[in-house]
Every structure is written in structure tokens, then in C-alpha cells.
Amino acid sequence: MEERTFICDNISVNEDGHLCFAGRDVLTLAAEYKTPLYLFDEKKIRENMRRYKNAFAKYYPGTARISYASKACAFKQMYRIAAEEGIGIDTVSCGEIYTAASAGFPLENAFFHGNAKTDEDIAYACGAGTGYFVADNTEELIALEAEAERLGITQKILLRITPGIDPHTYEAVSTGKVDSKFGNAIETGAAEEIVRLALSMQHIALCGYHCHVGSQVFGEDVFERAAEKMLDFAADIREKTGYVPEILNLGGGIGVRYVSSDPEVDFDGIIQRLCSRIVTCCEKSGLPLPEFIMEPGRSIAADAGMTLYTLSSVKKIEGFRNYAAVDGGMTDNPRYALYGSSYTVYAAGRMNEKTEEKFTVAGRCCESGDIIQKDVPLPSGIARGDILAVCTTGAYNYSMASNYNRIGRPAVVFVNEGGSYIAVKRETLADLAALDC
Ligand SMILES: Cc1ncc(COP(=O)(O)O)c(C=O)c1O
């Protein structure tokens, strides 16, 4: 029989013609936990984390570590897994820091990002013992210096630098260009100015530089170019001030395949070339090899996730389009509405049927833009009650979910070798009104 390939290697079909995720029949999971449902493959998350650790050990001659960008998917179980795997985390709010701390994550391994940290954020994160601030702007540095002085501590920081690299990805997730709300551009002199300011402060220890050029990056040499720009900048600053960074954090951004037309990612090749570019740049400038950090989010969580929906209605508008409406939508996955993101969709109980018609998978919200994916091939017989599976939803789905239309967030269920367990409960009607006075 012809070998079938799926968008992720943790997807298969069983003898009943049902879709399986991490070896489990998703129809059984849908029946047990109800839909909409976020599924996570625990083994895959751990493998994705280890893939970075192993590649760094193989290709980087200095110290290197990974820091999971928890904005991709943040709830206690993700932080527990990160702690168990011995990796750091990147956080962007007190909510993420609080959740991580409640899960027992050691905050000395946490980085606190953000371009608009409030005084309350700074006080909370400093007081909680967050390892590093990734300081974004002058106002933040001044507020942080004052808070660190008040607490009688020295706060470690990295400075967010904008290297001026266009990663050629969606505009909304492109962050490394000079025209960005994040960081300090090398090109305009802002980066040098903020380094000088940080170095002049008594209660701040500048540990190095950070940049993040964008997300869902497939460009072959984007990370290498960013590394080179950052190390040229580091060499220039050493020349001018004598300051040598201990850490170079190049952010996240490695792309993930959502549909078969997305390019294959040569993960090892990217890391190998990046590591050797850092080494070459350091040799050229005489800078000592920095501790190298990457903070991936999507490439840790995306293919470890899948969302299940129950089909509510099928509407065929002759000469126009077919719609398949489901019991979730932009509230649990706003990415198509935001960026027109691509997804692979399967009719989970009809995996052996031909997919000869196209359907636009629409959500249940009062919003025409509430679409999960346009024109996906599905079997023409799909009907109310069928389970639709949307693949690669582990990143920026749960974490971007909302209660628009007062719809509760789905449960999050983890699948592992021992079975399955609930990591986040489904929001109830009472939860939705719980904070109303
Ligand atoms: C500063 C920073 N680091 C890391 C990431 C993670 O990127 P990705 O999920 O593409 O790996 C992001 C996401 O945009 C980010 O803004």
C-alpha cells in the first residue's frame, strides 16, 4: 500500500480510517473531552526542546542554551516541562511570570521582554527574582535602575537591539527592521546610546545583547546575517567603550511547516551555519565567544498541537463557495483572521475518503472574518457531527485565544505514552461571568 505522508510526523491513520495524533485516535479523545479541544503531544514538545539543546552541543564550541518563548503557548504544564528539560523561558508579562512561578519554574532562568513595561511590571518582575530583563528603551532602564536601587539588588539585563534585518515574513511578526516598535536600532545610533546609559547605571548589570528579527522565518541566512550585524555592533562598542558582552541572544523565529507547500526546514543546517558564523565573526574581531542563546516558541510548540472541532453545518453556495462551520473559531485560533495563516485540515473520521471538494472552515463568531482556513480539500460527504482536525496549532493559538462573543476557551489535553490528561480545564459559563461585578 502507498505510504501516506501527513503535515506532521506525529499524525497517522488507524485501521478504522480515523486520524491519530501522537498514536491516539482523535475521535476517542473528542468523545472523552468534548470539542473544541486543544491537543498537545508531550513527547513532541520535549523532542523539540532537546533538538535545540543537542544541536547547540554539537555545533557551538562555547556555552549555549535555549529559552522557550512562552508567548507561543503559556500555561503551567508548559513551564513544568521547560523546567524538567532544564531550559530557560522568555516571558513578556507578569501573567506569564506568575504562571511560571506557580508551576515551580526557577525564575532565575527567565528573561522578561516587552517594549512597554509598566512600573508595576518592573516592580513585580524584579521582586520575583526574574533572572534577566531584556530592556527595550531608555524609560524602562531608568525605571528599572530606580527599582533595583530601592530593592538593594543588581538586576541583570540584556539590551534589545534592532539589527536592521528584513526577515521576509508576515509584517505583523517582523521585528528586526529599523522601523519597529521594538528595541534600539544600530543604524540610528540609538543602540549605542542605550548601551552607554546601561553602562553608567549602578544597579544594572549589562550582560549582553538581544535581537529577534521575526517569526516564521524561512530565509536561509537571516539568522546568520543578524548574528553578524550584532557581533559587528559588539566589536564597535568594545572599540568605543571597552564593554564586551557575555551573552548574545538571537531570539526565536525558525519557521514551521503548516501546509505541504511550506518549505522543509533544514534545522541542523540552520544551527550549524549560525554557530559557525558566530565563531568566524568572533575570530575576525577578536571578541571572546559569547554565551549563545536562542528563544524559540513556534518551533517548540506548533507541531506538538492540534485542535479538534465538531462540524455544526455545511453550506454549499452554488457557484461561490462551500462552508463548513465548526463549534470554535477565531476565539480559539485568531491567526487566519490576523495574518491569513495557512493550516492543514483533516476530516478525522473520514481519512480514507477522497477529498474532492473544497470547504472554507468557518467559526461560530458573529464576524464574517471568523475563518479558520479558506478552501481546504475535504470529503464531499462531511456532515454535522463530524470531527475536523486542524493541525500544527500548538503555537499562538491557545495563547492568543479570547472570549469574544463570551465564548469559553477550550480545554487543553496532553497526550503521552501513558494516556491523556487535562492540562487546562475548559472554561465554563460561570468562569465567563466570574469577574463581573
Ligand atoms: C522577542 C521574541 N523572542 C522569541 C520569539 C519567538 O519566536 P518564534 O515563536 O517564531 O520562535 C518572539 C516571537 O515573536 C519574540 O518576540
The ligand as a MOL file (V3000), in Angstrom:
LIG
                    3D

  0  0  0     0  0            999 V3000
M  V30 BEGIN CTAB
M  V30 COUNTS 16 16 0 0 0
M  V30 BEGIN ATOM
M  V30 1 C 11.4450 38.5730 21.4380 0
M  V30 2 C 10.9320 37.3020 20.8990 0
M  V30 3 N 11.6260 36.1880 21.0930 0
M  V30 4 C 11.1860 34.9950 20.6350 0
M  V30 5 C 10.0150 34.8980 19.9300 0
M  V30 6 C 9.5710 33.5590 19.4440 0
M  V30 7 O 9.5160 33.4960 18.0700 0
M  V30 8 P 9.0670 32.1330 17.3810 0
M  V30 9 O 7.8110 31.7120 18.0360 0
M  V30 10 O 8.8790 32.4750 15.9620 0
M  V30 11 O 10.1700 31.1610 17.5810 0
M  V30 12 C 9.2540 36.0390 19.6860 0
M  V30 13 C 8.0130 35.9620 18.9120 0
M  V30 14 O 7.6600 36.7500 18.1110 0
M  V30 15 C 9.7220 37.2870 20.1820 0
M  V30 16 O 9.0390 38.4070 20.0010 0
M  V30 END ATOM
M  V30 BEGIN BOND
M  V30 1 1 1 2
M  V30 2 1 2 3
M  V30 3 2 2 15
M  V30 4 2 3 4
M  V30 5 1 4 5
M  V30 6 1 5 6
M  V30 7 2 5 12
M  V30 8 1 6 7
M  V30 9 1 7 8
M  V30 10 2 8 9
M  V30 11 1 8 10
M  V30 12 1 8 11
M  V30 13 1 12 13
M  V30 14 1 12 15
M  V30 15 2 13 14
M  V30 16 1 15 16
M  V30 END BOND
M  V30 END CTAB
M  END
